[in-house]
Amino acid sequence: MKVLAIDCSARADGLTARMSKAACDAAAQVGAQVEWICLQDCKIERCRMCDPNGWGDCRRLGTCVIADDLGKLVDKLQAADRLIFATPVYFGDLSESAKAFTDRLRRTSTFPGRRQFLRNLPTLAIAVAGGGGGGIPTCLASIEKALSVPGCFLVDMVGVARRNADYKIDTLRLAGQALAGPPHETWPGRDTAGDK
């Protein structure tokens, strides 16, 4: 069982990282092979909207012309059995690095041969607010919109604020264990046939 975690925080030691690592540690404790990636350490440019109508090779070929780390992350996503995706809440939405990543991931998913290419990848979404937490619901909705296009199946969405972090970390440990375990009967099956 391969679990890929993508943490979209600017700090590898902040609250978002603490929450995503708690889920990762719990997944590892039940036998999963876990890889934690801090998106801040990757080079992910913003979409260039290559041609006059705002598209380019992403729509024509399912690839991106930008030579950065997106292709490597897509390869890791396709090889993963489960995904943990964590972002801090910025102005009720994803972090800027998470937006750049998910925007380009979605664009490469528009090519007819790559629609839903992650094939119901079971995903745990985590939105972490440093303040009062009022932006958590809209951030979780943004995660759902962004990750459903390439085919992620959101098993759970957990919102965390500073005021509830002490018990939400326990929730994320349980979620990490459940995510790394056998698929629940209500999860859609992953279609691993076809192009990857």
Secondary structure, DSSP 8 states (H G I E B T S, - for coil): -EEEEEE--S-TTSHHHHHHHHHHHHHHHTT-EEEEEEGGGS--------STTS--HHHHTS--S--SSHHHHHHHHHH-SEEEEEEE-BTTB--HHHHHHHHHHHHHTTSGGGTTTT-SEEEEEEEEESSS-TTHHHHHHHHHHHHHTTTEEEEEEEEEEGGGHHHHHHHHHHHHHHHHSS--TTS------S--
